[in-house]
């Protein structure tokens, strides 16, 4: 019913566009940004990038719309978009997510 969706980006403008669009559509309750250092394999090479990780708190019912919005606004060929289920949590916090995200 609730989840954290993670995505990363390199360019601040891309991240700002994604964040603003998600809040404008009332799809999220909270987004946390964290600077990270990523290593990953791309085209047979190990790459190293400084990126920003977004942790997006929302309802699982919004995953497809959030994924589609990220894909539309992201500049990476294959952006990270993963959903991590919230199995349990503070009931008041989860109620708040219900309150501030659009009904589905």
N, C-alpha and C positions, 0 to 999 in steps of 0.2 A: 503494500500500500504506500510506503514511503521509501525514498531512495536518495542516494548521493550520486550525481552524474559528474564524471570527471572529464575534463578536456584540457588541452594545453595550447598555448600560442606563443609565437616569437615576437610579433609586432603589437605594440600597445594599442594602436588604433583598431586592430582586429578584435582584441579582447574587449575594448570599450564598446564596440558595436554589438558584440554578442551579449555582453552584460546588459546594456541599455535595452536591447530588443526583448530579452527575457523578462525584465522587470516591466516594460511597457505592456507586454501581453499577460501579465500576472501569472506567469508560469512557475515562478520560483518564490521561495520565502527568504532565502539567504544565499549569498555567493561569497566564498572566501577565495582570496588570491594569495598565492605564495610563489616566490621566486625559487626556481629549481634548476639543477644541472642535470641534463638528460644525456644518456648514451644509448644508442640504438643502432641496429643494423639496417642499412639502406643501400640497395644496389650492390650488395656484396661487401660493403665497407662499414666499419664501425664509425659512426658519426658522434660528435659531441656538440651540444647546443645549450645555451642558456635560454630558458623558457619560463613562462608563468603557468602555474597549475591553477585551474578553477575547480573548486569543490562546490557543487550546486545542490542545495537542499530543496527537495520537491516531492511530488507524489509520483508513483510509478506510472500512473495513467497519463502523465504528461511526457513520458520519454520520447515517443515518436515525434511529437511536435517540436520538442527541444532539439532532438537529433537533427531534424530537417532544417531547423533554423540555424544551427551551428554549421551544417554542411553548406547552407546558402551563403553564410557570411565569412566562413573561414577561408584562408588563402593557402592552406596546405593541401597537397594532393590527396593524402589519406590522414585526416585529423583523428587524433584519439578521441573517441566518444564511448565511454563505458558507464554502465549502470551498476551500482553496488546497492543491494537491498538493505534497508534498515530493518533488522529483524525485531528489534524492540527499542524503546527509548522512553524518555521522560514524557509522560502523557500530556502535560501542559505544553511542551515544545511541539509535539506532534499535532495537538489541537491548533496551535498557532500556525503551523504549516497549512492546515485545512482552512483556517480563517483568511490567510493572506493570498492564497493561490486561487485561481478561478475554479469554479465548480465543474466537475466532469461526471 
